[in-house]
Amino acid sequence: MKGEKIPAIIIQGISSLGVVVMVFILFFLVKEGVPVLSEATIGDLLSGKYWYPTEEPGVFGMLPLILGTLSVTFLSSLIAVPFSLLVAIFIAEVAPDWMHDVLKPVLEILGFFPSIILGFLGMILIAPWLQDKFTLITGLNMFNASLLLGIMVLPIVSSLSEEALSSVPRELRDAAYALGSTRWETISKVVFPYALPGILGGTLLGIMRGLGETMVVLMAAGGAAIIPRSIFDPVRPLTSTIAAEMGETPVGSVHYHALFFAGLILLIMTLIINFLSMWIESKGRLNK
């Protein structure tokens, strides 16, 4: 119908614009990042252990930055995901209706909590406590940043997982109860497996949010470009490196192009997780 074509055209146009913007960003990162390969090989960039971009000549080993990004993201996911799933199961399956109506909006609001406030709390509260409790040289380290990232990721994963659990047809629950299953058996053996593709997709989106976070890791991770050997070592993820150094880097310098190459690596990581999330969701729809 004619009235239905206009919204469809608008939605298609906006979607196409998003794709065009993404392609432009990718093109810009490639254009500005590839020139660094005239000074260093891809192997040197990806496997080099030292990041001294202001030396003469500069050293642009990004392995500590990549490992810092992955370690903080992994530890934050390890902290956040189990709690997120428990919160989602409680809200979707256990909480009474009035509590569900209160907790669900609160959870979604927490997802928009300013990251700079979390970073500030990590600096003035968590860092001194960690330093005193564990006798550390500094409380600004991987664990501090991961804990704060976990707090950021938790509302996102919980909200998306709760929606996946709530979308499970009521008939499946009724059938499980009719067969004599307890509430926990129904949740663990019927509801959770049915909602698992949606839960995995939401989890990956939450991880992607943590992977691209800047302010928390800039303020709480310690900023040391070293390969971490302990959760209490300071780290310097890719995002904080770009944010801290780009403003003072001469345009067109090797350091400038190296930072864009770091952004390209980060974008590729994000796209891989995004495509993986889309693939899981599509597989889940086909199985249903």
C-alpha positions as CSV (number, residue, x, y, z in Angstrom):
1,M,0.0,0.0,0.0
2,K,1.1,3.6,-0.7
3,G,0.9,4.6,3.0
4,E,3.3,1.8,3.9
5,K,5.9,2.5,1.2
6,I,6.9,5.9,2.7
7,P,8.0,4.6,6.1
8,A,9.8,1.7,4.3
9,I,11.6,4.1,2.1
10,I,12.6,6.3,5.1
11,I,13.9,3.3,7.0
12,Q,15.8,1.9,4.0
13,G,17.3,5.4,3.4
14,I,18.5,5.7,7.0
15,S,19.9,2.2,7.0
16,S,21.7,2.9,3.8
17,L,23.1,6.1,5.2
18,G,24.5,4.2,8.2
19,V,26.3,1.8,5.9
20,V,27.7,4.6,3.8
21,V,29.0,6.3,7.0
22,M,30.6,3.1,8.2
23,V,32.3,2.6,4.8
24,F,33.5,6.2,4.9
25,I,35.0,5.7,8.4
26,L,36.7,2.5,7.3
27,F,38.1,4.2,4.2
28,F,39.3,7.2,6.2
29,L,41.1,4.9,8.8
30,V,42.7,2.9,6.0
31,K,43.8,6.1,4.2
32,E,45.3,7.6,7.3
33,G,46.6,4.4,8.9
34,V,48.3,2.5,6.0
35,P,51.1,5.1,5.5
36,V,52.7,3.9,8.8
37,L,53.6,0.7,6.9
38,S,56.3,2.8,5.1
39,E,58.1,3.0,8.4
40,A,57.2,-0.4,10.0
41,T,55.9,-3.7,8.8
42,I,52.6,-5.2,9.9
43,G,54.6,-7.8,11.8
44,D,56.5,-5.1,13.7
45,L,53.3,-3.2,14.5
46,L,51.3,-6.2,15.7
47,S,54.0,-8.2,17.5
48,G,56.3,-5.4,18.7
49,K,56.6,-5.2,22.4
50,Y,57.6,-1.6,22.8
51,W,55.5,1.6,22.2
52,Y,57.8,4.6,22.1
53,P,56.3,6.7,19.3
54,T,58.2,10.0,20.2
55,E,61.6,8.5,20.1
56,E,64.0,9.0,17.2
57,P,63.4,6.8,15.4
58,G,60.0,5.9,16.7
59,V,59.1,2.5,18.0
60,F,55.5,1.5,17.2
61,G,55.0,-2.0,18.7
62,M,51.3,-2.3,19.4
63,L,51.3,-5.8,21.1
64,P,51.1,-4.3,24.6
65,L,48.2,-2.0,23.5
66,I,46.3,-4.9,21.8
67,L,46.9,-7.2,24.8
68,G,45.8,-4.4,27.2
69,T,42.6,-4.0,25.2
70,L,41.8,-7.7,25.1
71,S,42.7,-8.4,28.7
72,V,40.6,-5.5,30.1
73,T,37.7,-6.5,27.9
74,F,38.0,-10.2,28.9
75,L,38.3,-9.6,32.6
76,S,35.4,-7.1,32.6
77,S,33.3,-9.7,30.7
78,L,34.3,-12.3,33.2
79,I,33.1,-10.0,36.0
80,A,29.9,-8.7,34.4
81,V,28.4,-11.5,32.3
82,P,27.5,-14.0,35.1
83,F,25.9,-11.2,37.2
84,S,24.1,-9.9,34.2
85,L,22.6,-13.3,33.5
86,L,21.5,-13.7,37.1
87,V,19.9,-10.2,37.0
88,A,18.2,-11.0,33.7
89,I,16.8,-14.3,35.0
90,F,15.5,-12.7,38.2
91,I,13.8,-9.8,36.4
92,A,12.3,-12.0,33.7
93,E,11.4,-15.2,35.6
94,V,11.3,-14.6,39.3
95,A,10.4,-11.0,40.1
96,P,6.7,-10.1,40.5
97,D,5.1,-7.9,37.9
98,W,5.4,-4.7,40.0
99,M,9.1,-5.3,40.6
100,H,9.7,-6.1,37.0
101,D,8.1,-2.8,36.0
102,V,10.5,-1.0,38.3
103,L,13.7,-2.8,37.7
104,K,13.5,-3.0,33.9
105,P,13.5,0.9,33.4
106,V,16.1,1.3,36.1
107,L,18.4,-1.2,34.3
108,E,18.0,0.6,31.0
109,I,18.7,4.0,32.6
110,L,21.9,2.6,34.2
111,G,23.1,1.7,30.7
112,F,23.4,5.5,30.0
113,F,25.4,6.2,33.1
114,P,28.3,8.6,32.1
115,S,31.5,6.7,31.8
116,I,33.6,9.7,32.9
117,I,31.8,9.6,36.3
118,L,32.7,5.9,36.7
119,G,36.3,6.7,35.8
120,F,36.4,9.5,38.4
121,L,35.0,7.1,41.0
122,G,37.7,4.6,40.0
123,M,40.4,7.1,40.5
124,I,39.3,8.5,43.9
125,L,37.7,5.5,45.5
126,I,38.7,2.2,44.1
127,A,42.3,3.0,43.3
128,P,43.3,4.0,46.8
129,W,41.4,1.0,48.3
130,L,43.2,-1.4,46.0
131,Q,46.6,0.2,46.7
132,D,46.1,-0.1,50.5
133,K,44.4,-3.5,50.4
134,F,46.9,-5.3,48.2
135,T,50.0,-3.2,48.9
136,L,50.3,-2.1,45.3
137,I,52.4,0.6,43.7
138,T,49.3,2.0,42.1
139,G,45.6,1.3,42.2
140,L,45.2,2.4,38.6
141,N,45.5,-1.0,36.9
142,M,43.8,-3.6,34.8
143,F,41.5,-4.8,37.6
144,N,40.3,-1.3,38.4
145,A,39.4,-0.6,34.8
146,S,37.9,-4.0,34.3
147,L,35.7,-3.6,37.4
148,L,34.4,-0.3,36.1
149,L,33.9,-1.6,32.6
150,G,32.0,-4.6,34.1
151,I,29.7,-2.1,35.8
152,M,29.1,-0.4,32.4
153,V,28.5,-3.6,30.6
154,L,26.2,-5.2,33.2
155,P,23.0,-3.1,32.4
156,I,23.4,-3.6,28.7
157,V,23.8,-7.4,28.9
158,S,21.1,-7.7,31.5
159,S,18.6,-5.7,29.6
160,L,19.1,-7.5,26.3
161,S,19.2,-10.9,28.0
162,E,16.0,-10.1,29.9
163,E,14.3,-9.3,26.6
164,A,15.5,-12.6,25.1
165,L,14.1,-14.5,28.1
166,S,10.8,-12.6,28.0
167,S,10.4,-13.4,24.4
168,V,10.2,-17.2,25.1
169,P,6.6,-18.3,24.4
170,R,4.5,-18.8,27.5
171,E,3.4,-22.2,26.1
172,L,6.8,-23.7,26.6
173,R,6.8,-22.7,30.3
174,D,3.3,-24.1,30.8
175,A,4.2,-27.3,29.1
176,A,7.3,-27.7,31.3
177,Y,5.2,-27.1,34.4
178,A,2.6,-29.5,33.2
179,L,5.2,-32.2,33.0
180,G,6.2,-31.7,36.6
181,S,9.2,-29.4,36.2
182,T,10.2,-27.1,38.9
183,R,10.7,-23.4,38.3
184,W,14.5,-23.8,38.2
185,E,14.2,-26.8,35.9
186,T,11.9,-24.8,33.6
187,I,14.3,-21.9,33.5
188,S,17.5,-23.9,33.1
189,K,16.3,-26.6,30.7
190,V,13.6,-24.9,28.7
191,V,13.6,-21.1,28.8
192,F,17.4,-20.5,28.9
193,P,18.3,-22.8,26.0
194,Y,15.5,-21.3,23.9
195,A,16.7,-17.7,24.6
196,L,20.4,-18.6,24.3
197,P,21.0,-17.1,20.8
198,G,19.5,-13.8,22.0
199,I,21.5,-13.9,25.2
200,L,24.7,-14.6,23.3
201,G,24.0,-11.8,20.9
202,G,23.3,-9.3,23.8
203,T,26.5,-10.5,25.6
204,L,28.6,-9.8,22.5
205,L,27.1,-6.4,22.1
206,G,27.9,-5.7,25.7
207,I,31.5,-6.9,25.2
208,M,31.7,-4.7,22.1
209,R,30.6,-1.7,24.3
210,G,33.4,-2.4,26.7
211,L,35.9,-2.9,23.9
212,G,35.3,0.5,22.5
213,E,35.2,2.4,25.9
214,T,37.7,5.2,26.2
215,M,37.2,7.4,29.3
216,V,37.1,4.6,31.9
217,V,40.3,2.9,30.7
218,L,42.0,6.3,30.2
219,M,41.4,7.3,33.8
220,A,41.6,4.0,35.6
221,A,43.8,1.5,33.7
222,G,47.2,3.1,34.6
223,G,48.4,4.1,31.1
224,A,51.5,1.9,31.0
225,A,52.2,0.4,27.5
226,I,53.5,-3.0,28.9
227,I,52.4,-6.6,28.4
228,P,50.3,-7.4,31.6
229,R,51.4,-10.4,33.7
230,S,49.0,-9.7,36.5
231,I,45.5,-8.3,36.9
232,F,47.0,-5.6,39.1
233,D,49.4,-4.4,36.3
234,P,48.7,-1.1,34.7
235,V,47.8,-1.3,31.0
236,R,47.2,1.0,28.1
237,P,44.5,-0.2,25.8
238,L,44.1,1.1,22.2
239,T,41.3,3.5,23.0
240,S,43.1,5.3,25.8
241,T,46.3,5.5,23.6
242,I,44.4,7.2,20.8
243,A,42.6,9.5,23.1
244,A,45.7,10.5,25.1
245,E,48.1,11.0,22.2
246,M,46.1,12.1,19.2
247,G,45.7,15.7,20.4
248,E,49.4,16.3,20.7
249,T,50.6,14.4,17.6
250,P,51.7,16.4,14.5
251,V,49.4,15.8,11.6
252,G,51.0,13.6,8.9
253,S,53.7,12.3,11.2
254,V,54.5,8.6,11.5
255,H,53.0,8.7,15.1
256,Y,49.8,10.2,13.7
257,H,49.4,7.4,11.1
258,A,50.3,4.8,13.7
259,L,47.4,6.0,15.9
260,F,45.0,5.8,12.9
261,F,46.3,2.2,12.3
262,A,45.5,1.5,16.0
263,G,42.0,2.8,15.3
264,L,41.7,0.5,12.3
265,I,42.7,-2.5,14.5
266,L,40.0,-1.5,17.0
267,L,37.4,-1.1,14.3
268,I,38.2,-4.5,12.9
269,M,37.9,-6.1,16.4
270,T,34.5,-4.4,16.8
271,L,33.2,-5.5,13.4
272,I,34.2,-9.1,14.1
273,I,32.2,-9.1,17.3
274,N,29.3,-7.3,15.6
275,F,29.2,-9.8,12.7
276,L,29.5,-12.7,15.2
277,S,26.5,-11.3,17.1
278,M,24.5,-11.0,13.9
279,W,25.4,-14.5,12.9
280,I,24.3,-16.0,16.2
281,E,21.0,-14.1,16.1
282,S,20.4,-15.3,12.5
283,K,21.2,-18.9,13.5
284,G,18.8,-18.6,16.4
285,R,16.0,-17.4,14.2
286,L,16.5,-20.3,11.7
287,N,16.5,-22.8,14.5
288,K,13.2,-21.5,15.8
